[in-house]
Amino acid sequence: MAAEQAFEYGFRYDPMDFVRNSDTLQAALVRRHVFHMPNPGDEALVQARIEEILAEQGEDGLLSDDENHRVQFTAQALSQLAELGVDPQRPEIVRAVEVVLHRSDDGGADPLGIYTVRALCLLGRGNLPEVKAGLEALVAREGDWNGPYEGCPWTPVEHLTTLWHGRDVVDATDLIGSALSWIRDGLNDAGCLSYKDPWGFVGVAGAVDLPVAREIAEREVPIILRGQQEDGGWGDRSLGTFRALVKHGLFEPLRALPPLPPDWRVVREIPAPDGRLETLTYDGQRLWVNDRDGSEAIAVSAADGSVLRRLKLPEGICAGIGWWDGGLGVTQHDDKLLLRLDAETGEVTRTVPIERGEWLNGLAQVDGEVWVADGFMGCVWRVDAQEPGDPQTLVLAGPIPMDLAATPDGVWHTDIFAPLIIKSDDEGTLLDWGERPFDGQCAGIAWDGENLWALDGGSKRICIIEKAE
C-alpha cells in the first residue's frame, strides 16, 4: 500500500524543520541515525548526555539508585548509551555490563531480563552464553507476553524489540512476524489496540525491518499526524517516529500531501473559571468542572460561563467528576472510591468502593451503569448504579481513558496515550474519533443532550465542538 494512495493528507508541519533546526538531543539522534547529516554541535550534545548518564553510576557499578529496579533501569540506561554511540569498552560500561550479567532485581541471575539482553546485544556482546539463554527463555515464555491483553501497555513491543536485536543469536523471525501480524490485524482505524500504547507500535515498527512492520506503520499514520508538534517533531518519540516513517518509505510521500486539516471546529465558547481544571460534566442545566488545586467542583452557566456554584469536594484526591442519578459523581484516587454528592449541600449520598481500581479518573452514567475511567488499568469499571456489587472492566476503543461523556449511541473519552478523543459502543468497539482538540490540551468533555463540549486547558475556555467538514 503506497502512502500516496492510502492517505489523503500528510504532515501539518514540515518534519524537516525539526531535522534541520531543532537543538534537542532527539533531533541530534534523528540527524545521526536516520538522515546521516549531523549538525556541528550534535556531537557535543550527545557526549554531554553520555557523561550525564555515566555520572549516575554508583560504587557497585549500577546506573540507577532506584531501590526496586536498579538492574532493569541500568540495562535501559546501557541501551540508551548504546544508542548514543558510547564506546562499549569504556571502563564504566564494562563495569556496568559485568554487574547486570550477575544480578537481577528479584535476586536471581538467570535467565537475564529482556532489557539486559537488549543492552548486551546493542553493545556488541550478543555472543555471551547468557544472552542466548535469555533470548531462548524469552521465546519459551511467549504466552506471558504475546497477546493484546498480556502485561503492561508496552509488554509485547518491548519483548519483540529485544528479540529483533538478538535475531543473530536466536532466530525468532517467525515469532516476531506472527506477533506483529496480530498487532496489525487488531489495530482499529484510529491506530489503537486494547490498552496498549500506540506509540509503542510506532517504535517497534521503526526497529523491525519486516513487511508487516511497514503495515503497522501505515496503520499508525492517524496517530503520527495528530501527534506531531509545531516544531515538526514528536518530542521524546521523535527518533522512533522518524525511523518508522523513513524505514518504510512513508516519509516523503506524506510530506508531499496537503497538510491534515483540523478534525474539529469550535461552534461556541464560554470562559472557564480559574484553577487547574480537569474533567467536565453536565447536570441538565449547568456545566461542572473539577478544580484539582482548589479541591472543588465549579458549576458554570452554559450560556456565558458565569460561576453559579462552588462545591467543596470531600477530603482526598478527587480525580474526576460526572453526573450520576441526579447527583455529582466524584472519583477518589487514593481511597479508590466512587462517591455521589448532593450537588447543593455537598453531602455524600452514596459510596462505592472500586477495590481493584488503580488511577480512577472521569465517569459517566451509561443507562443503568456508571462507567469509571481507570488511567492505570486502561479500562472503564462498569458499576451497576443500583447494586454496585463487583464492578467489571471494559476496554474501550482507545487505550487509556481519562474523561468520559455518554451520548445516546456511545461514550466519548479523552485519552492519555493517543492524541485523540474516541467514541466507543457498549462493547468497546470504535464508533468515531478525532484529534484531541486545542493542540492536545483537551482536559475534559461533556454531552448536553445535543452538543459535545470540550474543556480547553490551555486557553481556559469551554467550547461546543463538532466535526469539521
N, C-alpha and C positions, 0 to 999 in steps of 0.2 A: 504494500500500500504506500504510494508516494505521498509525501506531505502536501504537495501542491494539489493532489486530487482529494485528499482526505479532509482538508481543513479549508474553511472559507476565510479565516482571519489568522493573523500572526501576532507578533510581539507588539505590545503597546509602546514600549521604549526600545531603542536600538541596543541590544546587548553588547555591541562593540564599543559603546560609550563606556561601559563598565570595564571592559577589557583594556581599553586604551588609557583611561583616565583615573580609575579608582586607585587609591593608595593603600587599600586594605590588604591584609595578608591573603584573604581568599582570592583577590584579584591577582596577586603575585603568583599564587599557585595555579590559577587558571592560565595565566600567561605562560608559565613554565610547562605545565603538563599537557595542556590542551592545544595551545596555539604556538608554543615554542618560540615566543617572541618577548623575552623578559625586558622590563624597563630597567634603566640604570640603577635605581635604588632598591630593586627587588631582593638582591642577594643579602643586603644588609638587613632588610626587613625579615627575611626568612631566618637568618642567623640569629637575630635578636630573639625570635620566638624559640629557636632551639635552645639557646642559653637560658631562657626563662623557664622552660620545662625542666632542663637538667639541674637548675638551681634548687628544685624541689626535692632532689634526691636525698634520702636520709642515710644515716650511718649504716643501715642494713642493706642499702642498695636499691630499695624500692622508691618509686617516683610518686608516691601518694602517702598522705597521712590519714586517709580515711580509715577508721577503726575496723570497719566490716568488709571493705572491698579493696584492700590495698594491692593485692596481686592483680585483680581484674583491672583496676584503674592504671596500674603500672603498665600492664600489657597494652591497654588502649593508648597510653602515652607513648609507648615504644612504636606502635603503629603510626601514630601521628608524626613522630620523629622520622620514621622511615619515609613517610610522605613528604616531609620537609627536606629530605635528602641528606640526613645526618650520616657521617662516616660510621658504618657499622662496627668498625674496630676501635672507635673511641673508648677509652677506659671506662667511662660512665656507662656506655651501652653494654660493653662486655660484662660488667658487674651486674647490671640490672637483668640481663639475659640469664646469667648464672643463677640469680635468685629466683626468677619466675619459673625456671626449669625444675626447681626442687621445692617450691612452696605453692600452696593454694589457699584461698580464703576459708575453705571449710576444714583445713587441717590435713588434707590428703595431698598427694603429689602426682597421682597417676589415675586416669589419663589427664593430660593438660586440657584446660578450658579453651573455648573457641577463640577468645581474644589473645591468649598466649600463643596458640598455634598460628593465628594470622600474623601476629607480630614477628614471630620467628621466620615465617615464610617471606615476609616483606623485607626482613633484614638479611636474607640470604642464608638462613640456617635451616632450610627445609630438609636437608639431608640428615638431620638428627633423628635417631630412632624414636625419641619421644614425640616428635612431630608426626611421624607416620602413625604411631599408636593413637595419638589424639585425633587424627583425621579418621582413622578406622572406627574409633569409638563414636565419633560424630555420626558417621554413616549408620552404625549399628543401632543407635538410638533415634533413628529417623522419626519414629512415631511420636517422640516427645516434642518435636519442633516443626514438623512438616504438615501444616494444615492451617486453614483460615482462623481457627479458634484456639490454636496452640500457643501457649506462652504469652508474652507481652506484645505490645504493638510492633516491636522490631524483631521478635524471635526468628521467624523464618528467614528474613533478609540477612540478618547477621550470620546465621549458620551458612546460608548459601554463599555469602561473600567470602567467608573463611574457606569453604570447600573450593571455590573458584581459585583463590590464591594458592591453594595447596594441590591444584589439579595435576601438577607434575610429580607429586609424591604419591597421591592416591587418586586414581582416575574415577571421579564421580560425575562425569559429564552427563550420563543418562539421568542420574538422580537430580542434578541441577536442572536439566531440561524439563523433566516431568514436574518438578516443584514450580518452576517458572510458568509452566503451562496452566496449572490450576490458578495461579495468580492472574495470569492474562484472562482466563475464561471467567473468573469471578469478579473482575472489575466492572462496576456499573458505568453508566455514561458520564458520571461526574468524576470518574477516576478513583472511586472508593471501594473498599472491600472490608467488610466486618469492622472491627475496631482497630485495624492495622493503620499505621501512619502512611499515607500515600507518598510522602517524601522519601520514605524508606524504599518504596518500589522504584522511585526515580533513581535513587542511589544505586540499588542493585542493578538496574538496567544500565547505568553508566559503568559499572565494574565488569559486567559479563559480556563477552563477545559471542553471543549466540543469536540466531534469528528471532527466537521467542523473546529475547530481551528487547529487541527493537520493537516488537509488537506491544510490549508493556510500555515502552517509552511513548509510543503513539497514543496509547490509551490514557497516559498521564498528561498529555498536552493541555487539556482543560485546566488541570491544576497548575501546570507550569505557567501558562499565560496569565492566570489570575493571581498567581503568587509572585509575579515579577515586581520588583521595586523600582522607584523612579530613577535610580541611577543606572538601571538596565540590568542589574544583577539580581541575585536571590539571597542576599545576606550570607549567613553561615552555610547555606545549602548551595552556594554558587558553584563550587568545584564539581560536586556530583551532578548538578543540573547541566552545566556546560558539557561535561563528559558524556552524559546520556544523549544530549542533542547532537553533538558533533560526531560521536562514535557511530551513531545510527543514521546519519545523513539527514537529520531533521532541521539542523540549524539554519542553513542558507535558504531552504525553501520557506521556512517560517518567517525569515527576515524579509523575503520578497513579497509576502502577502500584505494586504491592507491591515492596519492596526485593529486589534479587537476593540469593538465599541463597548460602552458600559452595558451591563446586563439589566440595570435598574434605572429608573428615573424617579426623582423626588416630585411628588404631586403637591404636597403641602408640608409646611414645617412650623413647629412651635418651639419656643425656647425651653431648654431643660434647666432644672434648678442646679445650683452649685453642689459639689460633692463628688466623691468617687462612685459614680453610678454604674451599677451592673444589674442586669435583668430588668424586665419590663412586663407589666401585665395590665389588663383592662377589666374593670368590675361591672361593666354595663353602662357606666356614665363617665367614669374618670379613668385616667391612666395613672399607674403607680410605678415609681422607680425605687430601687433599693440603693440607699447611700451606705456603702460599706464603711466609710470613715466615720460617719455620724451615727451608725447603727440605728438607722430609722428608715421607714418606708414613707415616701412622699407622694401624695396624690396631687395630680395636676389636672387642670381643665384641658380637655381635648380640643377646645375651641381656640384658646390663646396661651396655654401653658402656665397660667397663673396657679400658684400653690394654693390648694384647697384644704389640705390636711397634712399634718406631720404626725406619724405614729412611731413611738419608741418601740424598738424591737426587743424581744427577750434577751437576757444576758447570754453571751456566747457569740460565736462567729456565724452570723446569718448570711448564708451564701446566695440564696436565691428567693424570689417571690413569685407567686402565681395566684390565680383566683380559684377558690375551691368551695363549692356549696355555699355561696353567699358570704364567705369569709376570706381573709387574706391568708393564703398558704405561705409558709416560710420553711426553708430547709436550714438545718444547722450542721456545720462541718464536723466539729469535734465530737458532739454527742450523737451524731448520725440520727437525727430526728426530723420528722415531718410534722410541723405544727400548723394548726388553723387558729387564726386570731379573729376576734371581733374587730372589725375594721374601724369602729368608732371608739371603743374603750381600750383596745389592745389586750384584752383578756384572752388567755389561751383556752380555747374551747375543745380542742382535740389534740392528742399527742400520739403519733405513730412512730415507733422505733423502726429503723431500717438497719438492722444489726449487721447485715452482710455488706452494706454500702461502704464506700470509701470517701470520695470527694463529691458530696451532694451539691448540685448546682440548682438550676431553674426547674420549674414544674409547670404543669398544665393539667387541667381536668379534661379527660377524654371519655365522653359518655359516663359510664359508672365507675371509671378508674381515675386515679391520679397518677400521672407519669412524672417521675422524678429523675432528672439527668444525673449521671454519675461520671465525673470527669476523670476518674482513675480506671474504673471498670470498663469504660467505653460502651455504655448501655443506658437504657432507662429502666427504672424499677417501676413495675406496674402494680399499684396499690389499689385494692378494692376499696372504694370510698366509704362503704358501709361496714364491711367486715375485713379489715386490713390483713389479718392472718399473716401468711408468709409471702411477702412481695416476690414476684417473679421478674426475671430480666427479659429485655428485648433489645437486640442490637438494631439500630436504625441504619438508614442508607448512607450515613456519614459516620466517621469513626468515633469522635469524642464530643458528645453533645454538651452544650453549655446552657443556653436558654431555649425554652420551648414555647410555641404558640400553636394552639389547636384550632383547626378550621373544620368545617363540616365534612370535608373529604380527606383530611390528613393532618399531619403535625409537622410544622416547620421547626428547625432548630439551627441555632448558630453552632459553629464547630470550632474546636480548639486547634486541631491539626489541619484540616482542609480550609483553604481560604474562601469558603463558601458558606451560604445558608442553604439548607437542604430540606426537602419535604418528603416524608415517608408515609406509607399507609400503616394500618394497624398490625401488619406482619413485618414491617421494616423494609418494604420494597420501595425503591426510588420512584417518586412521583414527579418531582420538579426540583430545580436547583438554579442557583445563580451566584455570582461573586458575593463575598462578604462586603456589604456597602461601606462607603465612607473611607476608602483606601484601607479597608480591613479593620477599621475601628468601630465596627458594629457591636455594641455592648449589650444589646437586648432586643427582643422582638415581641410583638403582641398582635392579637387579632381582635378587631372590634365588632365583628359580625359582618363587615363589608370590606374592610381595608386591613392591609398588613402595615403595622407601624414598626419603625426601627429606631433604636437609640444610637445617636452619633456621639461616641465617647470622646472624640477629639474636639469637635466644634460645639459641644453641649447644646444639641438640639434633638428634637424627636420628630420624625418625619413619617408621613404616609409614603410608601414606595410601591411601585408597580413595575412589572416587566416592561423594559423598553422595546419598542417595535424594531 
